[in-house]
Amino acid sequence: MLSGLNEYTGLYRSFLAEVEYNGELSAIAYIILACAIFIMIGGLGWCFYRAIMAGGQEAPEQHPDEVGDESKQ
């Protein structure tokens, strides 16, 4: 049983040893990274824009005792 475990860990280590990293990203990795950053910044910008537009609209003032009871209006 232990010999099978040693074979497995040996294969696992040899698989990890074959990975070479030269400290640089490929062009596709940069494209994916740029898209992810654009989506995050664009999403935050859109969210803040919607919040500012919603905050600028005229709405009746709600008092604490009226919140959640819009059906009686």
Phi and psi in degrees as a GROMACS rama.xvg file:
@    title "Ramachandran Plot"
@    xaxis  label "Phi"
@    yaxis  label "Psi"
@TYPE xy
-67.6516  -30.2943  LEU-2
-66.0824  -36.1231  SER-3
-65.9406  -37.2212  GLY-4
-67.1246  -40.1661  LEU-5
-65.7759  -38.3274  ASN-6
-63.5292  -41.9369  GLU-7
-64.0983  -47.3889  TYR-8
-67.3726  -32.0971  THR-9
-66.72  -41.701  GLY-10
-65.149  -39.7835  LEU-11
-63.7245  -43.4611  TYR-12
-67.0035  -38.1085  ARG-13
-68.7695  -32.1064  SER-14
-65.7364  -42.2449  PHE-15
-70.6645  -31.1481  LEU-16
-70.7819  -21.2554  ALA-17
-79.2035  -13.1909  GLU-18
-76.9144  124.897  VAL-19
-115.169  132.091  GLU-20
-125.49  120.952  TYR-21
-98.7357  8.84627  ASN-22
86.5529  7.61383  GLY-23
-129.618  151.955  GLU-24
-92.2495  153.35  LEU-25
-80.0491  171.524  SER-26
-63.7216  -38.6552  ALA-27
-66.5312  -37.4493  ILE-28
-64.2291  -39.4291  ALA-29
-65.7872  -37.5983  TYR-30
-64.905  -44.4087  ILE-31
-63.7763  -42.9438  ILE-32
-63.0187  -42.6877  LEU-33
-64.0989  -41.3482  ALA-34
-63.6863  -42.5621  CYS-35
-63.9343  -42.9899  ALA-36
-66.154  -41.0652  ILE-37
-61.7823  -42.1633  PHE-38
-64.2946  -41.9569  ILE-39
-66.5882  -48.128  MET-40
-67.4955  -42.7763  ILE-41
-63.5194  -40.4844  GLY-42
-65.8318  -42.05  GLY-43
-65.8599  -41.0432  LEU-44
-61.4564  -44.5165  GLY-45
-62.8938  -41.5034  TRP-46
-63.458  -46.3845  CYS-47
-66.5009  -37.6267  PHE-48
-60.9538  -46.0037  TYR-49
-63.1966  -39.0406  ARG-50
-66.4541  -40.2391  ALA-51
-68.4855  -40.8492  ILE-52
-66.1903  -38.5061  MET-53
-69.4749  -35.9489  ALA-54
-71.7758  -24.228  GLY-55
-85.5087  -7.70178  GLY-56
-78.996  148.842  GLN-57
-78.1187  127.115  GLU-58
-143.731  150.169  ALA-59
-65.0508  144.742  PRO-60
-71.0239  135.072  GLU-61
-104.099  132.43  GLN-62
-96.724  157.304  HIS-63
-55.9847  -32.2781  PRO-64
-80.3262  -9.09569  ASP-65
-100.919  -12.2088  GLU-66
-66.9183  129.409  VAL-67
85.8677  2.73381  GLY-68
-125.113  50.332  ASP-69
-74.6375  -14.4621  GLU-70
-71.0691  -18.9799  SER-71
-87.7368  -2.00906  LYS-72
